[in-house]
Amino acid sequence: MKSVIFRTVAPFLTSLMTLFSIFVLLRGHNEPGGGFIGGLIAVSALAIYGIAHGVETVRHAIYFHPMAIAGAGLFAATVAGLISLFAQVPFMTGLWIYPSLFGVEVPLSTVMLFDTGVYLVVVGSISSVALSLEERGGE
Amino acid sequence: MDIAALTFLALGLPFVAALVAPVLTRFLGHNAAWLLALAPVAIFLHFLRFVPEIANGEIVTGGYAWIPSFNVSFSWLIDGLSLTFALLISGIGALIVLYSGGYLKGHPHQGRFLSFILMFMGSMQGLVLSDSFLMLFVFWELTSITSFLLIGFDHGREAARRAALQALVVTGGGGLLLLAGLLILWNVSGITQFSLLLSFGAELKESPFYLAVLLLVLGGAFTKSAQFPFHFWLPNAMEAPTPVSAYLHSATMVKAGVYLLMRLNPVLGGTPEWQILLPLFGVATLVSGAALAVRQTDLKLMLAYTTMASLGLLVLLTGLGSPHAIEAAALYLVAHALFKGALFMVAGIIDHETGSRDLTKLGGLRSAMPLTFAIALAAALSMGGLPPFFGFLAKEEIYEALSSFDRRSMVFAALAVLGNALMFAVAFAIALKPFLGSKVETPRHAHEAPVLLWLGPAILALKGLSIALMSGLAHRLISSPMSSAIAGEPRTVTISLEPHIGVPLLLSAITLLVGVAFYLNLDRLRAATAVILADIGWGPDRGFDQFIRGLLRLAVAITHRLQSGKLDVYMTVVFVLIAVVLLATPVHFGELPRAPFFAADVPTHELAIMAIAVAGLLAVVLAADRLTAIVSLGIQGFAVAVIFLLYGAPDLSFTQFMIETLSVVVLALVMTRLQLSPSDRRPLHQKVLDSMIALACGFGFGLFLLRATGTPFDATLTDFYNLYSKSIAHGANVVNVIIVDFRGTDTLGEIAVVMITGLAILSLVRLRAGSLKRGADVRKDVEERA
């Protein structure tokens, strides 16, 4: 896209939106948000970056193939479900631990891992579709 | 460890060995076979421990619950029949693994081959030991699949691929018939296990479903055991490397059908239908197989057709069902596995060491390969039914079974003599012609085979001799328990090498004389059958091709009719259907909603938002070009999201915003990519029709929503989630807790769908103009072939 303003603003916008998407993901358990919404925000961020600077730049920036990201997400979600089997409780039972980091109690859970998986699947799948649509090569 | 756990382990061990085979072969080369053969040897030893118990007339069952709610178990049944099979499979299996080590030495995919062979071994072993119907079916189809992999092992060749597919279609299709038969059996008797079925008694034979069960089971057994007219896949399967032919297509897999008939003989056998159908197909297979064998000059093909003939003989004997016939079937089955396995391996050795397996291009190998010659001779003597070999005992018992003086038996006896004489001629053609006579130049310089190659056939050939010499012991441990299991009542096999003058010996003598005459005139006989076959001109093999072509043509015709390939047609169909469902269903069931009422005091800002939504929709309809329409659609979506927000659903509204944004972006991208004309160019009547469909859908959804919200709201679930979200799932956001915790498994499925959809879209997007053309070419190709 030719607009100078858009091209200049896009990287900042993308960074902020990605940061915001992670924030939304992490707070999802208690406030509006979660993996699905977070993932959608991150996809929008990538789409904006792609429109401004071209698909190649985005592909370079996210390093992994988007489908690989989605696959990793699905894997993480499945693992999050399977962990409970090792604790002798049914599949998908949420497990929580509260390690202390620098004196602050940080709640961690398999549910969190699961939600992260959802986030990655949404980011990977939709952005791979969006990016391949943005690509004009081969026509 | 207890015996049940060990048996379970024995059933799984071949698959474990199959898993490590490629790795082992990478490190050890062909010597990995020595190590891998330990698995079948261990299994053989394990089952050997059952022999005394089974010989005393006991039956061992065991297993674990598999799907308890359907009364399906993973269970095994060890009696004389399955134990004999298990010993044959693991014993010959060990020899075959060794033989494969030598035969495919240096082959780049030897590890894969060994892996397939071991997988097959596990499947076949599971098949014969299965007690539950479902388990038998699963292993039955597994043998078909592993056989497919092995026949198509040399997948670079068209012929191998065709043969593999053909075998899979025929035997796999037969397996489906078998499944239907077993399901009916299950329904009629309420029993899912063979061990219980055997005590079910004669009730089944009087059931109106008896004939259906019988025909379906025969469909499975006859395809698997290559009975005429389903025999054609077996000779084609000779495309597989020789170890496969020796193991699957003579000693074990093709006997699965015979095994099934023997297993079901006490329940299904003895009826007129059984005693007509089985001998009829059996004898047809015997005679046609033996005649076709004479026609061939390729060693492996000759053996393949005699295998077919032997299978026919086994089915004939099982069908007759008299005590002697059952005993003869038991003896001949074991004898055949031994001598045919050995002969196949000999054919493989000749092929491997000389580079040719054409009978007319071989000769004078006796000085170069004395050991192979001895093995071939011993196996042929057994196959020809000469004393003091095991084949002789089996043949005596066969003639004993056929030597009563009613007309039926005499016809069968005459045909059996003919078939046996032909097989005699073929056996000695294979064992003598390549070795005797003057030396013929072969593609490779002939020399004796390495130990890995000759060990297997040598042991099998020796076994054929030793069993006959120690017939008393063999009968007590193997033959009698096996016959008892087939008959469903205790039997004792007594036949031995001692001369006993009678009709059987006379028939044997006739067979010998006719066989020698056939052998001496083999070339003339071959020419004669070739002429007859050329006159017939059509065979089931060609019929199979015609069947497949017809199927393809049918599929193409149906696809053409149903799939126009035009997106607007598909969308019209889908939306018309939706409108019909939404409008016709409530009218039919009288569930139309009451007329909605409009609240008098709607706040101004809500009215304003609704006005924006309506304005957005108007903009869509009136937009001059597509891009404007897409963006205007977003206006309406945002307005709806704001309404969600106002009514206290921030998560929903949040998601709606993102979805609207992204769908506008994605739709816009798709539009630019599809290179459509920027504006809508549909003719007026099309526009009217489409808008009517759209209005009908919208109206339908409106009715549906009004009706759904018209019923009183049941707050049980809401209360449950509100109550427990924080206390047991540690989350205050109920929506998120439901998604990731309470209904997490649903979400797991949903994200899998998201990813699969993404992959599907990705592959659609990647279809460029060039590849689309290639797709059209493929279709044209299919049509041309059809």
Interface residues (C-beta under 8 A of the other chain):
Chain A: G28 H29 N30 E31 P32 G33 G34 G35 F36 I37 L40 I41 V43 S44 A47 I51 M67 A70 G71 G73 L74 A77 T78 G81 F91 M92 G94 W96 P107 S109 V111 F114 D115 G117 V118 V121 V122 G124 S125 I126 S128 V129 A130 S132 L133 E134 R136 G138 E139
Chain B: P650 D651 F654 T655 M658 I659 T661 L662 V665 V666 L669 V670 R673 A729 H730 G731 A732 N733 V735 N736 V737 I739 V740 D741 G744 T745 T747 L748 I751 A752 V754 M755 T757 G758 L759 I761 L762 V765 R766 R768 A769
